[in-house]
Amino acid sequence: MDNIILGLLLLSSRTIYQLHERIDKGLNMMYSSSMGSIQAAVKKLISGGYIQYEEAVENGKYKKIYSITDSGKQKFAGWVSAPMGIHSSKNPELAKLYFMGFSAKDNRERRLQEYISHLEEQYDALNAICREAETVSVPDERGDILRYQFAAARYGRDFMKFNIGWYQKLLDEMRSEKQ
C-alpha cells in the first residue's frame, strides 16, 4: 500500500479521501481500499519522512493535503525500478468454491449468480477506465506513465472477463445437471 500511495502522490497531491477514491476506483484489485489500511500507510509514510501534508480549509471543511517528499520519490523510484516478482494472488472466494459442495444446492446457484454479477460490475468499471484511455491526451513526458496505468486496467478488465466466463460456465454446468 505504501508504494501505491507514493505513486499516486507523485502524480498529484491528494487528501486521504481522494487517495481512497482513486484506489477504490482503479487499484482495488491490487490492494485493499479500506480507509483503515490507507490511514495506517499514510501514518507510516509520514513518520518515515516519505510524505508530508499541509492543512487547508476548503468550503468550511478542514483538510490535510498530502504530497510526496524527495525521500519519498527516492523510495518510490527504488521500488518501481526493482525486478517484478511472482506473488501468489490469493482469492478467498476460491476457498468458498472449494467447499461449496457442503452448502444447499439452491444456495450454490444463487451465490454463484451474485458473484458473477459482482464480477460484471468490476468489469464494467475497468472497461470504462480502458475506454477513457482511448480518448485521453497527455503530454509526451507523461505518455509512458499513462500507458502502464492503462495496461494495468486492461489486465484487470481481461482478468474479470475470464472470471465471468469461467464462473458462468460452472453455473451453466450446474443448471444443466439439474435437468
C-alpha positions, 0 to 999 in steps of 0.5 A: 500500500505504501508504494501505491500511495507514493505513486499516486502522490507523485502524480498529484497531491491528494487528501486521504479521501481522494487517495481512497477514491482513486484506489477504490476506483482503479487499484482495488484489485491490487490492494485493499481500499479500506480507509483503515489500511490507507490511514495506517500507510499514510501514518507510516509514510509520514513518520518515515519522512516519505510524505508530508501534508499541509492543512487547508480549509476548503468550503468550511471543511478542514483538510490535510493535503498530502504530497510526496517528499524527495525521500519519498520519490527516492523510495518510490523510484527504488521500488518501481525500478526493482525486478517484478516478482511472482506473488501468489494472488490469493482469492478467498472466494476460491476457498468458498468454491472449494467447499461449496459442495457442503452448502444447499444446492439452491444456495450454490446457484444463487451465490454463484449468480451474485458473484458473477454479477459482482464480477460484471460490475468490476468489469464494467468499471475497468472497461470504462477506465480502458475506454477513457484511455482511448480518448485521453491526451497527455503530454509526451513526458507523461505518455509512458506513465499513462500507458502502464496505468492503462495496461494495468486496467486492461489486465484487470478488465481481461482478468474479470472477463475470464472470471465471468466466463469461467464462473458462468460456465460452472453455473451453466454446468450446474443448471444443466445437471439439474435437468 
